[in-house]
Amino acid sequence: MKKGICFFTDYHSPIPILVIALYSLRKYYSGNVCVICGSNTPPFFKNVLQASSSITDFITTDLKYPPKKGIVRLQRCFNIKPQIHKVSPYDITLMYDCDHLFVNKIEDNVFDIIEKSGLISFHRSKHGNSSDSKAILRTRKLNALGMPIKFLSQVNGGCVGSVKGSPLIDEWIANLDKMINLGHHVFTRLPDEYSLSYTMSTHGIKVGDERYSYCTVEDDASDVTEELTKKMIAVHFPRQRYFHSNIYLNVCKEAKAANFMMVRSNKKRYSACNSILSS
């Protein structure tokens, strides 16, 4: 079976951080890597990707967004994530959002875990939704609307493994559409994650190994500094915490020094994408 890691990019802003994700990943992983580009990806970056030896597969796709009026850019991105698992070229896919930094070797058995589950999120969960009042509100609302989540675990829609053709992917998409159509404002922020949590809980699938998407809490990511020695595999930087993290910025400097994916020769174009690489 063909196994690999996938990334998706569409709008300009995720492009620079995808460069850093790929640079750090290739330090520790020599397997298949696919980048899937949406229709809004700038042509120059598609050309850079296709010329790069850092990826093994490249796909362009025009994925459809839910036909909702006033749908915001961020929500559009969330709502296509399940569809990425449908177009992945791999039999077993581990998909990452661009805001991850890889700090250790990807272990081969992660693909065995994905194959056994069919669909699974990997995430740091010890400080998960159980203490999040907003998450509890959303979960109670789901319960009241007939979509009960059986266990309150924080899943990350940006680190998900799937098996090609698994009916759980279609179930995730159907649950996401249902949740969006419920129309309540509490589901407009992260509908992909709550629908994924619902799908996993329905089938008794627990959140996977937290080392694969270890979420930072402090703005400067200082809370994960000591954890880097504990075989953490990937660090997740939500809400643009990478801009404040020395962990991230040091790797960024390495990528610039190496002119990885032509970040120096394409400085102006990357700058147009609001890149920390342009500084």
C-alpha positions, 0 to 999 in steps of 0.5 A: 500500500502506498503511504504518505503525508499530504498538505493543502494550500489555497490562499496566499498566506499559508504558503510561507509557513508551508515552506517551513513545514516542508523544510522541517519535515524533510529533515526527519522523513524521506517517504512520500509527500504530496502538496495539494493546491487549490485554485487560488494558489499563486502560479509562481508557488505552483511552479516552485513546488513542481520544481522542488525535490522536497515533494514526490506528488503534486495535485491541483484541484478545484474543491467545492465549498459549501454554498453558504452566503457570507462564508468567511475565508477561514471557514472555507478552508476548514470545510474542504479539509475532509475532501482532501482525504478523497483526492489524496494519491495515497492508500494511507494518508497522514494530512497536516495543516501548514502550521506544523513544525517537525522536530523528530522522525515520523514513525512507520507504525503511525500508518498502521494505526491509521490503517486500523482506524480508518479515520483518526485525528492525532493531537495533544489532548491532555489540555483539551476540550474538557476544560474549555467552556466554549467547547462544552457549550458546543457539545451540549448544543450538539447533544440537544440537536441530535448529534451527541459526542460520546466523549469530550476530546479535542481533535485537530482537523489539521492532523488527520490520518485516513484510509483511501475509500474509507466510508468514515471519510464520507461520514465525516463530510456528511456530518460536517454538512449537517452541522453547517446546516444546523446554522447555529453560530457556535459551529461556524468556527471549527465545524470540521473538528466538531464533525470529526469528533462526532464521527470518531466518537460514534465509532469509538475511535480515540484521539491518536498519539499527541506527539504527532500534533503537540499544540503550543499554548504560550504565544512564544511556544516556550511551553513546549521547549522542554518537551522537544526532548521527549520524542515529540514529532510535530509542533502545532502553532495555532493563531500564528504563534510561529511569529513569536516562537524562537523554535520556529524562527530558528528553522525559518532562518535555516530555510532562508540560508539554504534558499529552500524552495527559492525563498531568496530568489523569490523574495518579493513574491513571498513577501506578497504572501505576508511572509516571515521569510521576507524579513 
